[in-house]
Amino acid sequence: MTRKSYLFTSESVSEGHPDKVCDRISDAIVDTYLAADPYSRVAVESLTTTNRIVIAGEVRGSDKITASHLEEVARAAVREIGYEQDGFHWKKAAFECYVHAQSADIAQGVDSAGNKDEGAGDQGIMFGYACRETDVLMPAPIHYAHAILRSLAEARHSGAQPELEPDAKSQVTLLYENGKPVRATSVVVSTQHRDGLTSEQVREIVRPYVLDVLPEGWMCPEDEFYVNPTGKFVIGGPDGDTGLTGRKIIVDTYGGAAPHGGGAFSGKDPTKVDRSAAYAARYLAKNVVASGVADRCTLQLAYAIGVSKPLALYVDLHGTGQVDESRLEKRLMEIMNLSPRGIREHLHLNRPIYARTAAYGHFGREPEADGGFSWEKTDLADAIKSAF
């Protein structure tokens, strides 16, 4: 039996979190290659630690993009985040590049040739999810956790809160009654700050941003509002903890409210189904819910490396559906071409639109005029609704 009343928690991390710094660098490199050649192949990882940036991976793209160019891209990404600290500075950090040409063995499996369509860049399973808990059809805990950090970052960048530094984390626990979120029971925010501030001063800087994000009346009790619970947080970012690309996959998706296939997104071009098929799965799940045929939808896709067609599509409407799930699965396969090429063309993914996805979630964002977050559109909702 499904529980109706429970607590559920999700966390987010800011653009200045060490792992997110690496995601940003890796995605900025993806954008650089796609801007030069929309059909570039990129799989790049980044590592950051005290005043050091390391990138490694394999690419196939414009020969005009050199190691020195990639260094400029990496440093610019760090500068835009806001790191000018003694322990991690965009200009002073040592830089190492170990990017090389894509494996010929992988290329032959993925490339189209003769009657063979472009294959998936790897095997794997990808999940999409949507629900009615928020206007953007995302689970409420991760939605509010992202929003708190995004509002603090905006205040830092604008100069409204110059005391704040880039590294931060949030965690929101919501009470669900009859399956719906009704209020927060605890909120945790840890934010890096300039030296000299007391814990109470940081708490009062953070408070209005949390109050502004949560719906009216949802604020947790005062004794469950934790701001920098360990005390002073001056040393942070890659100086405080090593960062790596792809270590925040639950933050990137649904905050644990839905399954995750295991593959990270950042640093990968859209031939990699870890990224593109996860976007397609979210796109379809969101359109299913937007169409009104269900209040919740979990969708799974499966692929084999070098094979163009998906091996399977699975839909679970969690008992909220107005339609038969097996019929819906067949209809979705008809509505959208779910081959790697089909996904890229339908969602227009061969564009430099990825650096902006690196923080505050890949889902639940507004579609943008240049094609960014195209997978958040609900332009298939009418076709799904009319099919039933």
Disulfide bonds with the S-S distance in Angstrom:
none
